Amino acid sequence: MPIKSRIRTIPHYPREGIMFRDITTLLKDPVGLRTTIEEIVQRYRTEKIDKVAGIESRGFIIGAPVAFALGAGFIPVRKQGKLPAETIGCDYQLEYGHDKVEIHVDAISKGDRVLLVDDLIATGGTMEAAIRLVQEAGGEVVECCFVIDLPNIGGSKRLRQQGHQLFSLCSFED
């Protein structure tokens, strides 16, 4: 079952000219959801993964069952102000302005091997900030994992040029 066939495209959302890739159609499909999680878990089953960090919010949906299946802990990477205890944060650029993601200061122990998970990579700004948080906390990024890569936007290329390993289940070139 091809994952890509279960992803809905919504033209001109959230604004004119954008082709939004909506994974809610993949998530509502029991076979699609199971296949997505199983394919990701299969890739990392033989790796030593201490923690899976899922980026808000769809990265939570994918990352938590992956962590469970791998016997790893789960770390939510949240937007600023959403976590209740002491945090460390990293600012990143958006197309118009900036944002910030955070993790709890005690989420990662020195030397933890961390798999980063999100639903898609476009510009790569959010993932780049998450990578910096993991490294600042003393963790080692094993790989950045996505359901979807949008290679024409350039984020995956930029992260690879910085030396990061990336994996995606499918890509949309247009």
FENGI-V117915 format. One record per residue. N is the residue number from 1. RES is the residue in three letters. PHI is phi in whole degrees, 0 to 359 (999 if undefined). PSI is psi as a letter, one per 30 degrees, with the letter a starting at -180 (999 if undefined). NEAR is the number of other C-alpha atoms within 8 Angstrom. Layout:
BEGIN
N/RES/PHI/PSI/NEAR
N/RES/PHI/PSI/NEAR
END
This chain:
BEGIN
1/MET/999/j/4
2/PRO/288/k/5
3/ILE/304/e/12
4/LYS/305/e/7
5/SER/291/f/6
6/ARG/261/g/11
7/ILE/258/k/12
8/ARG/274/k/11
9/THR/251/k/8
10/ILE/245/j/9
11/PRO/292/k/9
12/HIS/61/h/10
13/TYR/229/k/10
14/PRO/278/f/6
15/ARG/211/l/6
16/GLU/309/k/7
17/GLY/93/f/7
18/ILE/269/k/9
19/MET/254/j/9
20/PHE/282/k/10
21/ARG/263/j/8
22/ASP/259/j/9
23/ILE/274/f/10
24/THR/298/f/8
25/THR/290/e/10
26/LEU/290/e/12
27/LEU/292/e/9
28/LYS/283/f/8
29/ASP/272/j/9
30/PRO/305/e/7
31/VAL/290/e/6
32/GLY/297/e/13
33/LEU/296/e/11
34/ARG/300/e/8
35/THR/297/e/10
36/THR/302/e/11
37/ILE/296/e/11
38/GLU/298/e/8
39/GLU/294/e/9
40/ILE/292/e/11
41/VAL/300/e/11
42/GLN/303/e/7
43/ARG/297/e/7
44/TYR/252/g/10
45/ARG/305/e/7
46/THR/266/f/5
47/GLU/274/l/5
48/LYS/275/j/6
49/ILE/240/j/13
50/ASP/273/e/9
51/LYS/219/k/14
52/VAL/247/k/17
53/ALA/254/j/13
54/GLY/257/k/19
55/ILE/270/k/15
56/GLU/308/k/11
57/SER/250/f/8
58/ARG/289/f/10
59/GLY/295/f/12
60/PHE/293/e/12
61/ILE/297/e/9
62/ILE/275/e/13
63/GLY/294/e/14
64/ALA/296/e/11
65/PRO/292/f/9
66/VAL/295/e/12
67/ALA/301/e/13
68/PHE/303/e/9
69/ALA/294/e/8
70/LEU/272/f/10
71/GLY/71/h/6
72/ALA/249/l/11
73/GLY/280/l/9
74/PHE/241/k/11
75/ILE/240/k/10
76/PRO/279/k/10
77/VAL/261/j/12
78/ARG/247/l/12
79/LYS/294/l/10
80/GLN/307/k/10
81/GLY/85/g/5
82/LYS/263/f/6
83/LEU/265/k/11
84/PRO/279/f/5
85/ALA/260/a/5
86/GLU/298/k/7
87/THR/232/l/9
88/ILE/243/k/9
89/GLY/225/l/10
90/CYS/217/k/11
91/ASP/280/l/9
92/TYR/212/l/11
93/GLN/274/k/9
94/LEU/252/l/8
95/GLU/302/e/5
96/TYR/232/i/5
97/GLY/110/a/6
98/HIS/212/l/9
99/ASP/214/a/10
100/LYS/214/k/11
101/VAL/243/l/14
102/GLU/220/l/14
103/ILE/226/l/14
104/HIS/293/k/10
105/VAL/299/f/9
106/ASP/260/g/5
107/ALA/289/e/7
108/ILE/233/k/11
109/SER/265/l/9
110/LYS/305/k/7
111/GLY/90/f/7
112/ASP/302/k/12
113/ARG/266/j/12
114/VAL/242/k/15
115/LEU/262/k/13
116/LEU/265/k/16
117/VAL/228/k/14
118/ASP/212/l/17
119/ASP/287/e/11
120/LEU/207/l/9
121/ILE/242/k/13
122/ALA/243/c/11
123/THR/281/f/8
124/GLY/88/f/12
125/GLY/298/e/10
126/THR/294/e/8
127/MET/294/e/12
128/GLU/300/e/10
129/ALA/295/e/13
130/ALA/296/e/13
131/ILE/301/e/10
132/ARG/298/e/9
133/LEU/297/e/13
134/VAL/300/e/13
135/GLN/293/e/10
136/GLU/299/e/7
137/ALA/282/f/10
138/GLY/99/g/11
139/GLY/271/l/14
140/GLU/247/k/10
141/VAL/280/j/12
142/VAL/285/e/10
143/GLU/191/l/11
144/CYS/253/k/13
145/CYS/244/k/12
146/PHE/226/l/14
147/VAL/286/e/11
148/ILE/234/k/12
149/ASP/249/k/14
150/LEU/251/i/15
151/PRO/298/f/12
152/ASN/291/f/6
153/ILE/278/f/7
154/GLY/102/f/11
155/GLY/295/e/13
156/SER/294/e/14
157/LYS/297/e/8
158/ARG/298/e/9
159/LEU/293/e/13
160/ARG/296/e/10
161/GLN/296/f/7
162/GLN/276/f/6
163/GLY/95/g/6
164/HIS/271/k/9
165/GLN/271/k/9
166/LEU/230/l/11
167/PHE/217/k/8
168/SER/222/l/10
169/LEU/282/f/12
170/CYS/203/l/9
171/SER/221/l/10
172/PHE/239/j/8
173/GLU/280/f/6
174/ASP/268/999/4
END
